Amino acid sequence: MSSSRHPVAYRLERQVGGKTKLLATVMGLPLVDGIFPAMVLAGALDTWAGIVQVGLLVFGGSATVAVILAEMDGTPRQQAASVLLVGTGIIAIAALEAAFAPTIESVLNMHVFERFAALVIAAIAAKTASARIGEYLPSPGIIIGLGMLASLRPAGFELVTDPNMTRVIHAVAAAGSGVAFALVVALLAPRLREVVDIDRFRFGSAVALGVLPLSILHVVDSDAPLALAVLAVAVLLALDPGEHGEVVESSDDDPGATPAEAAAADAKTVTDGSGRSDGARLEAGVLADVSDGPGEGQTPVTAGHIAEASRDVDLLSDDDGDDDTGKADYGYPTESDGERKPWL
């Protein structure tokens, strides 16, 4: 996938067209390649913790989240309608496969088949975590097929016409929890796109999916929701709110500003009508010229020139007081002069 780079979803995106069809392919893949029937037969749905784990990790895994957040268009209501449309078919097929599970179970050695079911889940977790690793691993359908061949017992075949309703209900609950998770993601999609890093969630959910075979092989207690705990940690690590905006503050007393930049800022303030004196305007102009450097054919400005210009500005800026000493020194008329000079 171009935006989420999810290995499974990216491969499926090149094979199917349409966003809803892509979502249906991703969510329905466990029903087609035999992963879900294998987990039903392996007893992964015998506890409520297992039901929720299978629903969130198999049907509502990282590939489903990636498709909803990175590929599907439209408003949250439209995306939710697409999820419900796909989810209805997913739940119906899950119930049908659970109903036929006893017939399949009658021809398989479940002790052997459970190990292949755990192996296929671990392979999917590896494919989800890394596309490069997935290139060297067989597809889940091939692993399930080999597992059925290895555990096949033709002599024990029995057509079960009375399905185990408890197993069917558990299968519907697992598929329903996955659809409910996808529905929540669709409704909160605008917000989740801002705060969730899809690639982090993909890797975290792959780790959680890799822990699930431990429950199937009874390495850990099946009642302990170890995969759910790992998934919860993955969700927390995937949260990346970022910065919604930066406040830029400016100050006239910026210690990092050069004298030329400060003078240019003062000149802009005077132009905007801040009430600075004429001396401030002159000083800004002098320092701005200094910062621009000498033009062609002009004499370079030295530090002495700047000092003389600053002194002139200070003397000329004293236009509100009564002290006219500075004006008299430079030949300007003062209030004490009885008459104006001829050249003025």
N, C-alpha and C positions, 0 to 999 in steps of 0.2 A: 504494500500500500504506500502510495507516494507520501502521504503526510504522517502516517504512524509507523511505517516500516515494519508492520507486523508480518512475520514470514508466512504464516498460514493464510491470512487474509489477502496478502499480496499475490500469492499463487492463485487463489480462487478468483481474485478480481480479474485476472487475465483470461479466465475460462468462462465466466458468466457475465451477463450484462444486466444493468439495472440495479439500483441500490437495494430495493426490497428483495430482489432475487438473490443478491449477494448475502443479505442478512439471513434469508431462509436457508441458503447453502451452509453458512457458518453454523447456525444453530441446529440444523438438521443433519450435519455431518456425523455426529456420534450415533445417530440412529441408522445411518446408511452403512458405515464401515464396521459396524459391529461392536463399537465401544460400549454403548449403553446396554445392549443385551448381555455383553460379557460382565458388566458390573452388576447387573441384576442377578445373573446366575452365580456370580462370585459372592453374593451376600452383602454387597456394599450398601444396599438400601434397607438392611434389616433394622437399623436404628434411625431415630430422627436426626441425630447428628450426621449420619451418613447420607440421609436424604438431602439435607441442606448443603452438605459439601459437594455432592454430585450435581445438584442443581446449579450452584454458583460457579463451580469450576468447569463443568462439562458443557452445560447449555448456556450459561451466562458468563463465560470466561473472558479472557482478555481480547480474543478475536471479536467477540460480540461487542464489547465496549469500543474497540477500535473502529468497527464498521459504523456504529451509531454516532460516535463523536467526530470521526474524521471523514466519513464518506456520505452519510445521509444528509439530505437537504430538507428544507421546509421548516415550518414552525414545530414547536414541541408537541402540539396536538396532532399534527399530521404524522410526525415520527411515531408517536404513541399508537396511532391507528395502524400503522404498518407493523409495529411490534405485535399488537393484538392479533392482526390477521395471520402473521407467521406463527405466533404462539399457539393459536387454536389448532393448527395442523400438527405442530410439534407434540402437544399434549395428547392428541388423539392417536398418533402413531406410537408414542411411548406406551400408552395403555394397551395397544394391540400387541406390541412386542412382549410386554410383560405377561399378557394372557397366554401367548404361545411359548413362554420360557420353560414351563414344565415339560413340554414335548421335546424341546431341544435338550433339556437337562437329562432326559431319559437315555440319550444315546452318547453322553459325554462322561468321561471320568473327571469329575469336578475338582478333584485334588490336583490334577495336572492342568486343567483349564484355568484355574485361579492364578497360577503362576504366569501363564501367557497373558491373562487380563492385566496383571500388575505390570508386566513387561510393556504392553502396549501403552499404558498410561504414562510410564516413565519415558517412552519414546516420544509421545506427544509433548510432554513437558520439555524435553530436550529440543524438539523442533520449534516450540514456542519461544524458548529462550534464545536460540541462535539459528539463523537460517543456514549458516555454513555447516553446523553439525547435522541439521536436518537433511542436507544433501547426501550424507553417507548412511543414513538410517532408512530402513524399509518403511513403507507406508503402513498405517495401522491395520488396513484391511488384510495385507499380506501376513502380518503377525497373528491376527485373529484366525485367518485361514489355516496357518500352520498349527496353531493351538488346537483347532478343532480336529485336524488330522491326527495330531499326536494323542489326543484324548478320546478319539472316536471309539464307541462300543456299539456296533450295529445290532448285536444280539439283544440289547436292552431297549430297543425302540418301543415306545408306547405312545399312542395318540391320546393326549389328555384333552377331553372335551369339557371338563369342569375346571376352569382356571382358578388359581389361588387369588381370591379377591383381595386379600391383604397385600399381596405382592403388587397387584394392579393399582391399588390405592397408593401405595408407596411410590410406584413409578409415576403416577399422575402428580403426586405431590412434588417429586423431584423436578419433573419438567415444569410444573407450575411455579416453583421457586425460581428457576432460571428465567422463565418468562417475566415473572414479577420484577426480578432484578433488572432485566433489560428494559422493562417499562419505566422503572424509576430513572434509569440512566437517560432514556429518551426525554422524559419530562424535565429533567434537570440539565439537559445537554448544554444550553447556553452558558450556564454557570460553571459546569464541569470543564468545559473547554478552556476556561480561564485559570482554573486552579489545579487541574490534574495533568500530570505528565504521563502520557499514554505509554511511552516506552518503559518508564519505571514500573508502572502497573503491570505491563506485559511480563517483565522479568520476575516481579514478585509473585504474580499468579502462576507463573511456570514453576517456581519453587514450591508453592503450595500444592500444585498438581503433582509434583514429584514426591511429596510427602504422602499423598493419598494411597499409593500402593502398600505402604507400611500397615495401614489398617486392613487392607484386603488380605495380606499375607499373615495377619494376626501378629505382626511384630510388636505393635502397640495395641492398646486396648481400643476396640472399635467404638466404644462409648466416649472416648476422649476425642474431642473435636480439634485434633492437632492441626489439620489442614486449614480449618477455619481460623485458628489463631494466627497461623502464618499469613493467611490472606488478609486478616485485619491489620497486621503489621505492614503488609505490602501496600494497603490502601493509605495508611498514614504516611509512609515514605513517598508515595506517589503524589501527595498533595504539594503543590508548588504555586502558592498564591502570587508570588512576584510582587512587583511594585506597580500599583495602578496609576501612579503619577508622582512627579517630583516637583517640589516647590523650590523655585530659584529665587533667592533673596539677594538684593543688591544694596550696597551701602556706599555712601559718599566717602566714608572713612576706611575703605578697603585697604588693609596694610599691604596687600600684594600688588596694588596698582602702581604703575609708574607715574611720575609727575606729569608727563605729557597726557596720559590717559585720564588722570584726575582733572587736569585743566580742560580737556575736551568735554568731559562730563559736566563740568561747571558751565562751560560755554553753552552746551545744549540746554541746561536748566535755565540759563538766562534767556535764551531764545524762546523757551516755552513760557516766559513771563513770571519767573520766580522772584523778581524784585531785586536782583543783584545790582551792584553799583557799576558805573562805567569802568572803574579800575579793574573789577573782576573780568569784565569783557576784554579789556586790553591785555590783561595778564594771560587769559585763556588764549587769545590770539597769538601772543608772542610765543608761548610755550608750544602751541600747536604747530607754529611755523618751524620751531626748533626741531620738533619730532619728525617733521616731514623732510628735513635736511635741506641743504642749499640747492637752489635751482641752477640751471645752466648759466654760466657767466656771473654768478653771485659769489660774494665772499663768505666763507664758512663762518657760522656763528660760534663764538667762543663762550666760555663760562663768564668772562668779564662782561660781555654784551648782555648776557642774561641778568647779571647782577645790576647793571645800570638800568635796564628796562624795568626790573622789579622795583628799583628805588623810584624811578619816575612814576610808576603806577601808584605806589604808596603815597607819593606827594600829591598826585592829582586826585586821588580818591578822597582826600580830606576836603570835601565840598560842603559839608553840613556844619562844621564848627566855625569858630571865630578866629582861629589861629591861621593867619595868612603868611606865615614866615616862609613856608616852602614856595608859595607863589611868587613872593618878592624876590627870592633868590634866583628864580628862573626868568625874571623879567615880566611876569604876568601882572596885570593891574590888581591893586588891592583896594579895600574900602578906605584905607588911610590916604590914598592918593587923592589929591584935590582935583586933579583933572586927568583926563585920559591921555595917553601917549598919542602922538600924531599918527603912528602906524597902526593904532587900534581904532 
